[in-house]
Amino acid sequence: MSFNNSQRFYPETRMRRMRASDFSRRLMRESVLTPDDLIYPVFVIEGQNQTEQVASMPGVERMSIDLLVKEAKELASLGVPAMALFPVTPMDAKTEFAEEAYNPDGLAQRAVKAIKDACPEMGIMTDVALDPFTTHGQDGIIDENGYVLNDRTVDTLIQQAVSHAEAGADIVAPSDMMDGRIGGIRDELESNGFVNTLIMAYSAKYASAYYGPFRDAVGSAANIGKGNKFSYQMDPANSDEALHEVSLDLAEGADMVMVKPGMPYLDIVRRVKDELKAPTYVYQVSGEYAMHMAAFQNGWLDERSVMLESLLAFKRAGADGVLTYFAKRVAQILND
């Protein structure tokens, strides 16, 4: 920040004057968090009236479709505009080529239909990636050396995305980081008449160590074992590369872009928003959630204030919205 020669300093300028009262703090507040900023990730399982605790994510449950329908109605009443669905695929449905990913009667597809029928005002976002459906836990189809084949994978992702749109998904969200998949999906959605289906591209998705609890939640951790995703997810050391990735996805037809993980990558969120001006979202991932919950449960941090502060940080960095496992609790707080 620069100052001109005529500007007065202390005591004429006292920055604390505006902080002295609640009303003046509110008047100059630059960033505001509301339920409209929240997307709630949920894990769906087979069965009726079924829940399963996710051990590494205290307070998070996998739910059967019937219970997710009830959850959607409650979220809508709280003003949360969208849910992000992640299916937990049974082991016997996983294959080398992830055929279950585009099964029109698959778990994700049935969940979309049920929620949209019962709660049409709830926006439904689906994950377009193959790791929940592959026996090896990678996000794509692999060759004999274990390398993920880009174009072969994109063909399957296109089928998966179209199957989600046919089920009624409002947003398809490719999280795989294959080259060219946004353009391929957009072309196929257009040619099938799904001209208003939104694409949220996981454009700057880093090969992060913060994803561990999520892989437990969707049941892919055991499949991938000691493998990694370094050949397609981004190096955490890179920033310029993220801008290149985001630019390509926007050019290929993405409506929204995502940075993932969240808090360790606030600089990326700010760069994307400032330089590209596109609708920008961020995922407060499972590892971030688990760390916060551990601190809350041990009494090391205050749950309410830290939840709100952590989400406000994303808004301050430029995010238009946040995928967060705290969405329901935060919406309840904001509605009080």
Buried (B, 14 or more C-beta within 10 A) or exposed (E): EEEEEEEEEEEEEEEEEEEEEEEEEEEEEEEEBEBBBBBBBBBBBBEEEBEBEBEBBBBBBBBBBBBBBEBBBEBBEBEBBBBBBBBBBEEEBBEEBBBBBBBEEBBBBBBBBBBBEBBEEBBBBBBBBBBBBBEBBBBBBBEEEEEBBBEBBBBBBBBBBBBBBBBBBBBBBBBBBBBBBBBBBBEBBEEEEBEEBBBBBBBBBBBBEBBBBBBBBBBBBEBBEEEEBEEBBBEBEBBEBBBEBBBBBBEBBBBBBBBBBBBBBBEBBBBBBEEBEBBBBBBBBBBBBBBBBEBBEEEEBEBEEBBBEBBBBBBBBBBBBBBBBBBBBBBEBBEE
